[in-house]
Amino acid sequence: MIDAISSALGGMQRNQEAFGRHADRIARSGLESEGGETIDLSKELVGAMVARRGYEANLPVIRAADDMLGSLLDALA
């Protein structure tokens, strides 16, 4: 159960970081180019949406683990 929580938290962190990178690139899209390349706004928006959904997908794992731990503590009390 702890492995599931750890895995979900790791997934949430990775997706949060990815979302931040995409959001930063979206914010800078009209200001500069990276290494001579223009920032592809549509690619960054899709990346941000994927990162958001990835983050949201890990939430049920945390909720289920919390419910299971609560049930276990209730049974032991």
N, C-alpha and C positions, 0 to 999 in steps of 0.2 A: 504494500500500500504506500509506503514511504517512497519507493521507487517511482510510482505513478505520480505522486505529488512533485517529486523532484524533476521528473521528465516534463510534466506540464508547466512547472515554473520556468524551466529552461526554455521551453518552446515559447512561452509568453515573453520572456526576456529577448530572445532572438527576433521575434516578430515586432516587438516594441522598438528595438534598435533599427530594424529594416524600415519600419514606418517612419522613424525619425530621419533616416538617410533620404528616403523618397520625399518626405515633406521638405527637407532642406533644399533638395535639388529643384523641387517645384517652386519654392520661394525664390530661388536664384535664377529661374529659367529665363526671365526677361532681362536679366542684368549682365550676364556673362556667359561665356562658353567654357567648357572644360577641355583643355588640351587641344584647342582648335575645333572641337566638336560642339555643335549646339545641343542643348539638352532637349531630348524628345519628351515633351510634356505628356503625351498620351501614354507612353511607356511608364513614366513615373507615376501617373495617376493609377494605372492598372496595378503597378507594384505596391502602391500604398493601399489599395483596396485588398489585394491578396494578403498583405501583412496584417491588415485589420481583421480579416476573416480568420487568418491563422491564429491570431491572438484570441479571438472569440471562441475558436474551436477548442482551446485548452481550458476555458472556463468550466464547462461541465465536468471535466475530470477533477478539478479542484473541488467543485460542489459535491460530487459523489464521494470523494475521499473524506470531506468534512462530515458528510452525513454518516458515513461508515464509522469514522472515529467517534462521532457523537453516540451512535448506537452501541458501540463497544464500551464506551465509558458508562453509558446508562446500564448496560448489562452487568458491568463490574461493580457498580455502586450499590 
